[in-house]
Amino acid sequence: MAMGQQHPSMIRIEEIQKAIPESRRHVASFSGIQSDKEYKHLESVLTRFLFELDAVDTDGKADIQHARKLAAKNVEELLKELEQIANHPSRLKVDKIFGEAQQLVTRELTPTEGLITDDFADHIQEIIFQLTQVKTEGRLGLRKARYRALTRICAVQDIIEYCMGRQALALPLSSNTHPGVSKINSVLCEVSKARWDVIGLLMGLNDLENCAHLSRVLTGLLMQLDAVDVTGNMEVRNYRKRVVHEINCFLEHLEMESEGESAGRYDLAQNLSIRQIEDIREKMTELKKQLLKSENASDLYFKPKAQLQGFLTQLDQVDIGKNPCIREARRRSVVEVQSVIAYVDLKEALGKRESLDQQGQEEHPSQKAVWQVLHHLSVHQREVLSFDGIRGDKNYKRLEEMLTKQLLTLDAVETHGDAGAKVARKQAVKFAQNILSYLDMKTDEWEY
């Protein structure tokens, strides 16, 4: 039937149906909670659709009743999906963790305090780790929420790390050093004020500032620094350069406030860097399988070792930008490669020692005891490298127990003042701890 011959009620229902896909896209990418303005807006739009559909007069016609029922069902499903996203346990966890970060910043960072403590830096790092552990189930809205929280907290981390670095530089310079130093020091005071404004804005603690205004202020400070004549004085030039660098970092962080809107930023399954990392991991996994099948230490060392070192070089070249999820994905891949290299190195060392034993060379009893532990650790590490279970299952508990047992054995080794034995035991303890850490990493259910 032509549009002009359709019943007016059917025309209105079809108009609403055509508007639903746009709302569906907004719901799919929604990353907030129920108290957010965007949630209220989407809820209002969808509820209005239901009211309009309810007001449609079907004139008792079955086809119009069916179309209205179908349209209403689509809208109700979107309302339900919107509510589920806003109240999803992972979304609420992101909000809770970000709230903890806000409390930490409010409690420990104030414009009047000069120093940033190591404890504060450690707490920020722990919060970032907690966020990387939040599951998104592949949902874009959840990934977006996690990414935006990570981006903001990592930006604060970058700022405080730079501040901690500056604390060791004894800035600012004395005004007597150069005529331009007074102006740079004046700008530095403004930068210090702006630092807290940037942190407050990133953490949602400063409602009076906005990105555009702060960017203009910081750009103005750059122009003032550019006008300072530092000709002929390298020390002052480097001083100005450091202040300029800090301002540029602030500007980069402010620009990132809008990056969370780009799907490519948080839908990491489509991210080029993640694809590169996954490609390297796939090649490394295949090589690892081949290595674990080999019993001859000499077969392990040469070509495979060069390939593994090549994987580390390739991972180092992956562009992580400012994305903490990509940074974590690369870090984990590096740890995997390093664990395989450590296994290869230990197998080679055990092979060399076996040949020395055959030559009848004398060895301190303590060192011999450490080597016995290392032999057991190589067996356990082989199992850990091939382990594909979950934390808490029987095999995991067995491996954890065996590795802990080897640590206790090392702790009981008496070195009797032998320097070589002390070094060997210390290295063995670190090796065992690294295997345990790798086992934990493999089973912490992290996702990008």
C-alpha positions as CSV (number, residue, x, y, z in Angstrom):
1,M,0.0,0.0,0.0
2,A,1.4,3.4,-0.9
3,M,2.3,5.9,1.9
4,G,-0.6,8.2,0.9
5,Q,-3.1,5.3,1.3
6,Q,-1.8,4.2,4.7
7,H,-3.8,4.8,7.9
8,P,-2.5,7.9,9.8
9,S,-1.9,5.8,12.9
10,M,0.3,3.3,10.9
11,I,2.3,6.3,9.5
12,R,3.0,7.6,13.0
13,I,4.0,4.1,14.3
14,E,6.5,3.8,11.4
15,E,7.9,7.2,12.2
16,I,8.6,6.1,15.7
17,Q,10.1,2.8,14.5
18,K,12.5,4.8,12.3
19,A,13.6,6.9,15.3
20,I,14.3,3.8,17.5
21,P,17.6,2.7,15.8
22,E,19.2,6.1,16.7
23,S,18.1,5.7,20.3
24,R,19.5,2.1,20.2
25,R,22.9,3.4,19.2
26,H,22.9,5.9,22.1
27,V,21.8,3.2,24.6
28,A,24.5,0.8,23.3
29,S,27.3,3.4,23.9
30,F,25.8,4.7,27.2
31,S,28.5,4.5,29.9
32,G,26.9,6.4,32.8
33,I,24.8,5.7,35.8
34,Q,21.1,6.5,36.6
35,S,21.8,9.9,38.1
36,D,23.6,11.1,35.0
37,K,21.9,13.7,32.7
38,E,22.4,11.5,29.7
39,Y,20.5,8.7,31.4
40,K,17.6,11.0,32.2
41,H,17.5,12.3,28.6
42,L,17.6,8.8,27.0
43,E,14.9,7.6,29.5
44,S,12.8,10.6,28.7
45,V,13.0,10.1,24.9
46,L,12.1,6.4,25.2
47,T,9.3,7.0,27.6
48,R,7.9,9.7,25.3
49,F,7.9,7.1,22.5
50,L,5.8,4.8,24.7
51,F,3.3,7.5,25.5
52,E,3.0,8.4,21.8
53,L,2.5,4.8,20.9
54,D,-0.1,4.4,23.6
55,A,-1.9,7.4,22.2
56,V,-2.1,5.9,18.7
57,D,-5.7,5.0,17.8
58,T,-5.8,1.6,16.2
59,D,-9.5,1.8,15.2
60,G,-9.6,-1.9,16.1
61,K,-7.4,-2.8,13.1
62,A,-5.3,-5.9,13.8
63,D,-2.4,-4.8,11.6
64,I,-2.1,-1.5,13.4
65,Q,-2.4,-3.2,16.8
66,H,0.4,-5.6,15.9
67,A,2.6,-2.8,14.6
68,R,2.0,-0.7,17.8
69,K,2.7,-3.7,20.0
70,L,5.9,-4.5,18.2
71,A,7.2,-0.9,18.4
72,A,6.3,-0.7,22.1
73,K,8.2,-4.0,22.7
74,N,11.3,-2.5,21.0
75,V,11.2,0.6,23.1
76,E,10.6,-1.3,26.3
77,E,13.6,-3.5,25.6
78,L,15.7,-0.4,25.1
79,L,14.5,1.0,28.4
80,K,15.4,-2.3,30.1
81,E,18.8,-2.4,28.5
82,L,19.5,1.2,29.5
83,E,18.7,0.4,33.1
84,Q,20.8,-2.8,33.0
85,I,23.8,-0.9,31.8
86,A,23.5,1.8,34.4
87,N,23.1,-0.7,37.2
88,H,25.5,-3.4,35.9
89,P,27.8,-4.6,38.7
90,S,30.8,-3.7,36.6
91,R,29.5,-0.2,36.0
92,L,28.8,0.3,39.6
93,K,32.3,-1.1,40.5
94,V,33.9,1.5,38.1
95,D,32.0,4.2,39.9
96,K,33.0,2.9,43.3
97,I,36.7,2.7,42.4
98,F,36.7,6.2,40.8
99,G,35.0,7.5,44.0
100,E,37.9,6.0,46.0
101,A,40.3,7.8,43.7
102,Q,38.4,11.1,44.3
103,Q,38.6,10.6,48.1
104,L,42.3,9.9,47.9
105,V,43.0,13.0,45.8
106,T,40.8,15.1,48.1
107,R,42.4,13.8,51.2
108,E,46.1,13.8,50.2
109,L,46.4,16.4,47.5
110,T,45.9,20.1,48.2
111,P,47.3,23.2,46.6
112,T,49.0,24.2,49.8
113,E,51.0,21.1,50.2
114,G,54.4,21.0,48.5
115,L,55.4,17.4,48.4
116,I,53.7,14.3,46.9
117,T,54.4,11.1,48.9
118,D,55.4,7.7,47.6
119,D,52.4,6.3,49.5
120,F,50.0,8.4,47.4
121,A,51.7,7.3,44.2
122,D,51.4,3.7,45.3
123,H,47.7,4.1,46.1
124,I,47.0,5.6,42.7
125,Q,48.8,2.7,41.0
126,E,46.7,0.2,43.0
127,I,43.5,2.0,42.0
128,I,44.5,1.8,38.3
129,F,45.2,-1.9,38.8
130,Q,41.7,-2.4,40.3
131,L,40.1,-0.7,37.3
132,T,42.0,-2.9,34.8
133,Q,40.5,-5.9,36.6
134,V,36.9,-4.8,36.0
135,K,35.1,-7.0,33.6
136,T,33.2,-5.4,30.6
137,E,31.8,-8.6,29.0
138,G,32.6,-6.9,25.6
139,R,29.9,-4.2,26.2
140,L,30.9,-0.9,24.6
141,G,29.2,1.1,27.3
142,L,31.1,-0.7,30.1
143,R,34.4,-0.5,28.2
144,K,33.8,3.2,27.7
145,A,33.1,3.8,31.4
146,R,36.2,1.8,32.4
147,Y,38.4,3.6,29.8
148,R,37.3,7.1,30.8
149,A,37.9,6.4,34.5
150,L,41.3,4.9,33.7
151,T,42.2,7.8,31.4
152,R,41.5,10.4,34.1
153,I,43.3,8.6,36.9
154,C,46.3,7.8,34.7
155,A,46.4,11.5,33.8
156,V,46.6,12.4,37.5
157,Q,49.3,9.7,37.9
158,D,51.3,11.3,35.1
159,I,51.0,14.7,36.7
160,I,52.1,13.6,40.2
161,E,55.0,11.5,38.8
162,Y,56.2,14.6,37.0
163,C,55.8,16.6,40.2
164,M,57.8,14.0,42.1
165,G,60.5,14.2,39.5
166,R,60.6,18.0,39.8
167,Q,60.9,17.7,43.6
168,A,64.4,16.3,43.0
169,L,65.4,19.1,40.7
170,A,65.4,21.9,43.3
171,L,63.2,24.2,41.2
172,P,62.7,27.1,40.8
173,L,66.0,28.8,40.0
174,S,67.2,31.9,41.8
175,S,66.1,35.2,40.2
176,N,69.7,36.3,40.3
177,T,70.7,33.6,37.8
178,H,69.3,35.5,34.8
179,P,67.0,38.4,34.0
180,G,64.4,36.0,32.5
181,V,64.2,33.8,35.5
182,S,61.8,36.1,37.4
183,K,59.3,35.8,34.6
184,I,59.6,32.0,34.4
185,N,59.2,31.7,38.2
186,S,56.1,33.9,37.9
187,V,54.7,31.6,35.2
188,L,55.7,28.5,37.3
189,C,53.5,29.8,40.2
190,E,50.6,30.0,37.8
191,V,51.3,26.5,36.5
192,S,51.3,25.2,40.1
193,K,47.8,26.7,40.6
194,A,46.6,25.3,37.2
195,R,47.9,21.9,38.2
196,W,45.3,21.5,40.9
197,D,42.6,22.9,38.6
198,V,43.5,20.2,36.0
199,I,43.5,17.5,38.6
200,G,40.2,18.7,40.1
201,L,38.7,18.8,36.6
202,L,39.9,15.4,35.7
203,M,38.6,13.9,38.9
204,G,35.3,15.7,38.8
205,L,36.1,17.7,41.9
206,N,36.0,21.2,40.3
207,D,32.7,22.3,38.8
208,L,33.9,25.9,38.3
209,E,36.4,25.0,35.6
210,N,36.0,23.6,32.2
211,C,38.5,22.2,29.7
212,A,38.2,25.1,27.2
213,H,38.8,27.7,29.8
214,L,41.8,25.9,31.3
215,S,43.3,25.3,27.9
216,R,43.1,29.0,27.1
217,V,44.8,29.9,30.4
218,L,47.6,27.3,29.8
219,T,48.1,28.4,26.2
220,G,48.5,32.0,27.5
221,L,51.2,30.8,29.9
222,L,53.0,29.2,27.0
223,M,52.9,32.5,25.1
224,Q,54.4,34.3,28.1
225,L,57.3,31.8,28.3
226,D,57.9,32.0,24.6
227,A,58.4,35.8,25.0
228,V,61.2,35.3,27.6
229,D,64.7,35.9,26.2
230,V,67.0,33.1,27.4
231,T,69.7,33.6,24.8
232,G,73.1,32.5,25.8
233,N,72.2,30.7,29.0
234,M,71.7,26.9,28.7
235,E,70.6,26.4,32.3
236,V,67.8,28.9,32.1
237,R,66.8,27.6,28.6
238,N,66.5,24.1,30.1
239,Y,64.5,25.5,33.0
240,R,62.0,27.1,30.7
241,K,61.9,24.0,28.6
242,R,60.8,21.9,31.7
243,V,58.0,24.4,32.5
244,V,56.9,24.3,28.9
245,H,56.9,20.5,29.0
246,E,54.7,20.5,32.1
247,I,52.1,22.9,30.5
248,N,52.0,20.8,27.3
249,C,51.3,17.7,29.4
250,F,48.4,19.5,31.0
251,L,47.0,20.4,27.6
252,E,47.3,16.8,26.4
253,H,45.4,15.5,29.4
254,L,42.6,18.1,28.9
255,E,42.3,17.1,25.2
256,M,41.8,13.5,26.3
257,E,38.6,14.5,28.1
258,S,36.8,14.0,24.7
259,E,38.6,10.9,23.6
260,G,36.3,8.6,25.4
261,E,33.6,9.4,22.8
262,S,35.7,7.7,20.1
263,A,34.7,4.1,19.8
264,G,38.2,3.2,18.7
265,R,39.6,4.3,22.0
266,Y,37.6,1.9,24.2
267,D,36.5,-0.9,21.7
268,L,40.0,-2.4,21.9
269,A,39.1,-5.5,19.9
270,Q,39.4,-3.2,16.9
271,N,42.5,-1.4,18.1
272,L,45.6,-1.7,15.9
273,S,48.0,-1.9,18.8
274,I,46.0,-4.7,20.5
275,R,46.0,-6.6,17.2
276,Q,49.8,-6.2,17.1
277,I,50.1,-7.5,20.6
278,E,47.8,-10.4,20.0
279,D,49.8,-11.3,16.9
280,I,53.0,-11.4,18.8
281,R,51.4,-13.4,21.6
282,E,50.1,-16.0,19.1
283,K,53.6,-16.4,17.7
284,M,55.1,-16.6,21.2
285,T,52.6,-19.2,22.3
286,E,53.4,-21.4,19.3
287,L,57.2,-21.1,20.1
288,K,56.5,-21.9,23.7
289,K,54.7,-25.1,22.8
290,Q,57.7,-26.2,20.8
291,L,60.1,-25.3,23.6
292,L,58.1,-27.3,26.2
293,K,58.4,-30.4,24.1
294,S,62.2,-30.2,24.0
295,E,64.2,-31.9,26.7
296,N,67.7,-30.9,25.4
297,A,68.9,-27.6,26.9
298,S,71.2,-26.9,23.9
299,D,68.2,-27.1,21.6
300,L,66.4,-24.4,23.6
301,Y,69.0,-21.7,23.6
302,F,70.1,-20.4,20.3
303,K,67.4,-19.8,17.7
304,P,64.4,-19.8,20.1
305,K,66.2,-17.3,22.4
306,A,66.8,-14.9,19.5
307,Q,63.1,-15.2,18.5
308,L,62.0,-14.5,22.1
309,Q,64.3,-11.4,22.3
310,G,62.8,-10.3,19.0
311,F,59.3,-10.5,20.4
312,L,60.4,-8.2,23.2
313,T,61.7,-5.7,20.7
314,Q,58.4,-5.9,18.7
315,L,56.4,-5.3,21.9
316,D,58.5,-2.4,22.8
317,Q,57.7,-0.8,19.5
318,V,53.9,-1.1,19.9
319,D,52.3,2.3,20.3
320,I,50.3,2.4,23.5
321,G,49.6,6.1,23.3
322,K,47.9,7.2,26.6
323,N,45.7,4.2,26.8
324,P,46.2,2.3,30.1
325,C,44.5,-0.8,28.9
326,I,46.9,-1.2,25.9
327,R,49.8,-0.4,28.3
328,E,48.6,-3.2,30.6
329,A,48.1,-5.6,27.6
330,R,51.6,-5.0,26.5
331,R,53.1,-5.3,30.0
332,R,51.4,-8.7,30.4
333,S,52.7,-9.9,27.1
334,V,56.2,-8.8,28.0
335,V,55.9,-10.7,31.3
336,E,54.9,-13.8,29.3
337,V,57.9,-13.6,27.0
338,Q,60.3,-12.9,29.9
339,S,58.9,-16.0,31.7
340,V,59.7,-18.2,28.7
341,I,63.2,-16.7,28.4
342,A,63.8,-17.3,32.1
343,Y,62.8,-20.9,31.6
344,V,65.2,-21.3,28.7
345,D,68.0,-19.6,30.7
346,L,67.5,-21.9,33.7
347,K,67.4,-25.1,31.5
348,E,70.7,-24.0,29.9
349,A,72.2,-23.2,33.4
350,L,71.1,-26.6,34.7
351,G,72.6,-28.3,31.6
352,K,76.0,-26.6,32.1
353,R,76.0,-27.5,35.8
354,E,75.3,-31.1,35.0
355,S,78.4,-31.2,32.8
356,L,80.5,-29.7,35.6
357,D,79.2,-32.4,38.0
358,Q,80.3,-35.0,35.5
359,Q,83.8,-33.5,35.6
360,G,83.9,-34.0,39.4
361,Q,84.3,-30.3,40.3
362,E,83.9,-29.5,44.0
363,E,80.9,-27.3,45.1
364,H,79.9,-25.7,48.4
365,P,77.0,-27.7,50.0
366,S,74.8,-24.6,50.3
367,Q,75.2,-23.9,46.5
368,K,74.4,-27.6,45.8
369,A,71.2,-27.3,47.9
370,V,70.2,-24.2,45.9
371,W,70.8,-25.9,42.6
372,Q,68.6,-28.8,43.8
373,V,65.8,-26.3,44.4
374,L,66.3,-24.7,41.0
375,H,66.0,-28.1,39.4
376,H,62.6,-28.5,41.1
377,L,61.6,-25.0,40.1
378,S,62.4,-25.7,36.4
379,V,59.9,-28.6,36.6
380,H,57.3,-26.4,38.2
381,Q,57.9,-23.5,35.9
382,R,57.4,-25.8,32.9
383,E,54.0,-26.7,34.4
384,V,53.1,-23.1,35.0
385,L,54.0,-22.1,31.4
386,S,51.6,-24.8,30.1
387,F,48.9,-24.2,32.8
388,D,45.6,-23.2,31.3
389,G,43.2,-23.4,34.3
390,I,41.6,-21.0,36.6
391,R,42.6,-19.7,40.0
392,G,41.4,-21.9,42.8
393,D,41.2,-25.2,40.8
394,K,43.1,-28.3,42.1
395,N,46.1,-27.9,39.7
396,Y,46.5,-24.2,40.5
397,K,46.5,-24.9,44.3
398,R,49.0,-27.7,43.7
399,L,51.4,-25.5,41.8
400,E,51.0,-22.7,44.3
401,E,51.7,-25.1,47.1
402,M,54.8,-26.6,45.4
403,L,56.3,-23.2,44.6
404,T,55.7,-22.1,48.2
405,K,57.4,-25.3,49.4
406,Q,60.5,-24.5,47.3
407,L,60.6,-21.0,48.8
408,L,60.5,-22.5,52.3
409,T,63.3,-24.9,51.3
410,L,65.4,-21.9,50.1
411,D,64.7,-20.1,53.4
412,A,66.1,-23.1,55.3
413,V,69.4,-23.2,53.3
414,E,72.3,-22.2,55.5
415,T,74.9,-20.3,53.5
416,H,77.6,-20.5,56.3
417,G,79.0,-17.2,55.2
418,D,79.7,-18.3,51.6
419,A,79.2,-15.3,49.3
420,G,78.4,-17.4,46.3
421,A,75.8,-19.3,48.2
422,K,74.1,-16.1,49.4
423,V,73.9,-14.7,45.9
424,A,72.6,-18.0,44.5
425,R,69.9,-18.3,47.2
426,K,68.8,-14.7,46.7
427,Q,68.5,-15.2,42.9
428,A,66.6,-18.5,43.4
429,V,64.1,-16.8,45.8
430,K,63.5,-14.1,43.2
431,F,63.1,-16.7,40.5
432,A,60.5,-18.6,42.5
433,Q,58.6,-15.4,43.4
434,N,58.5,-14.5,39.7
435,I,57.0,-17.9,38.8
436,L,54.3,-17.4,41.5
437,S,53.6,-13.9,40.2
438,Y,53.3,-15.2,36.6
439,L,50.9,-17.9,37.8
440,D,48.8,-15.2,39.5
441,M,48.9,-13.1,36.4
442,K,47.7,-16.0,34.2
443,T,44.7,-16.6,36.4
444,D,43.6,-13.1,37.4
445,E,40.9,-13.1,34.6
446,W,42.1,-9.7,33.3
447,E,40.6,-8.5,30.0
448,Y,41.3,-5.5,27.8
